Amino acid sequence: MTNIFNKALGYQAMGFSVIPVQKNKKPYIAWEKYQKEKAGPDLIKEWWEKWPNANVAIVTGEISGIDVIDIDSQKGMDALDEMLPDSLVTPISRTPREGWHYYHLSRNGLSNAAGFIEGCDFRGNGGYIIAPPSIGENGNPYYWMPDMSIEKTPLAPLPDSIMNVLKDAPPKLQEGNIGFNQGVRDDTIFHVAWGMAKGGMSREEVAQATIQFAKSCNPPFSKKDALIKVKSAFERLENKDRNLTQEIRDWIESTSGEFLTREVFEVLDVPRDQKAQVSKILTRLVSERLIERTGKRSGCFRRPENELTRMDLSNAKIDIVNIKLPFGIHNLVNLMPGNVVVVTGSKDAAKTGFLLNVAAENMDKFNIHYFNSEMGGGELRRRLELFKDVPFEEWKAVNFYERDQNFHDVIVPGKGNINIIDFLEIYEDFWIVKKFIAQIWRKLEGAIAIIGLQKPTGRDMGLGGEGSIEKARLYLALEAGTLKIVSAKNWKGSENPKGKAIKFKIVNGCKLIKVDDWSALD
């Protein structure tokens, strides 16, 4: 079981009502009953066995004895600070998007209030709050501020100044703002765009209207994310069943264990008018033997995991690929045909610099296929010309391609080929990273794949979390001038290099210079 599951049990033992929620903050269950009764340890264990990657939420209000002030911006924090006594000490957590949660003893009778102070929401009766160590959609964690966890710091009563605002001046939405709580804005904005698209408005008209609508939400929804919802709405409209069969197939292939029809509804955001279609698709997938009914209850399925490949160990060769990696990583780890290497990095952490150095050091011995998702031709050429030790003409030995998706369709298989993916982009549904990497791995047939992957600052794991590491024989993390070996499966010698790190600097975006030797990272 995960650390989040253990924390869920811990919160339950402290007397809180806890529920399992998805990364998008939606509960996995019909949670209203847990506003009046608390789930016991056995039920919590059952939930996390079913949804092992679930986040934990605490139901606020009278049932748990806590109220929470949810601050989503520095502006909100500044406004709240003016109302809080200087002596206040209460548990405080940080959110994945750099907000704050202030936990207080519940004042019975207070209900949720969106925007009761500018940039602040109140969670009381009828609400819940995502608790540490849950992981947000962007891959960043919820975490307690130092020495201010709910286990160590007593809950302070909700200050009278806040109480007075909530009771005597019921919150009003700011003029021109629509008070959708942060956890439901995604769904609401999508359905607004979908409704306009179905009504016959042009794409430009829907985009303009949706952007304005998104700006008016409290808190506002970004233009970029609003346009993503517009794109999804028109994709659904252009393909009437939104290629729902393929979406369901993709989700099934990335999950394990049992699942319910309603989970498909929730995860894939299926509207009411398409729910009957989902049931028909699942029935068809049963007939195709992709899934099977469990018989435990109606609408419960599982994906049989019955693929077997017989291994011929007698004729198996111990075949080491003599690839060179920056900082002499190849002297610590062996790579073999068909291996995957994942290189994660936070923004501007030198992922591309690292991957280009791999290409430069191996283009004389291997066929390098470099899939570039970000740079145009002129920008890439300028970057290559900065490699003073590699004349530009020599780069013609590397096959550069423009590509930003479906890499498994273009992987060059077979020994002697190195496929470098710079980088595997994904903006939502991070769980699918596991599937993308597995698809690439299945196409290698002896080739090597080195996959660049974005990661949140302060964490080793890239987007997709634990799922991104499963197929990797070598997993590296880059951040702030440090490279860390997160995982290495085939060591050279008797010492496991896992956890070793090296400090470096990058010059002109291309030259990697080590600052210190390899050592265990503190």
Secondary structure, 3 states (H helix, E strand, C coil): CCHHHHHHHHHHHCCCCEEEECCCCCECCCCHHHHCCCCCHHHHHHHHHHCCCCEEEEECECCCCEEEEEECCHHHHHHHHCCCCCCCCCCEEECCCCCEEEEEECCCCCECEEEEECCEEEECECCEEECCCCECCCCCECEECCCCCCCCCCCEECCHHHHHHHHHCCCCCCCCCECCCCCCHHHHHHHHHHHHHHCCCCHHHHHHHHHHHHHCECCCCCHHHHHHHHHHHHHHHHCCCCCHHHHHHHHHHCCCCEEEHHHHHHHCCCCHHHHHHHHHHHHHHHHCCCCEECCCCCCEEECCCCCCCCCCCCCCCCCCECCCCHHHHHHCECECCCCEEEEEECCCCCHHHHHHHHHHHHCCCCEEEEEECCCCHHHHHHHHHCCCCCCHHHHHHEEEEECCCCHHHCCCCCCCEEEEEEEECCCCCHHHHHHHHHHHHHCCCCCEEEEEEECCCCCCCCCCHHHHCCCEEEEEEEECCEEEEEEECCECCCCCCCCEEEEEEEECCCEEEECCCCEECC
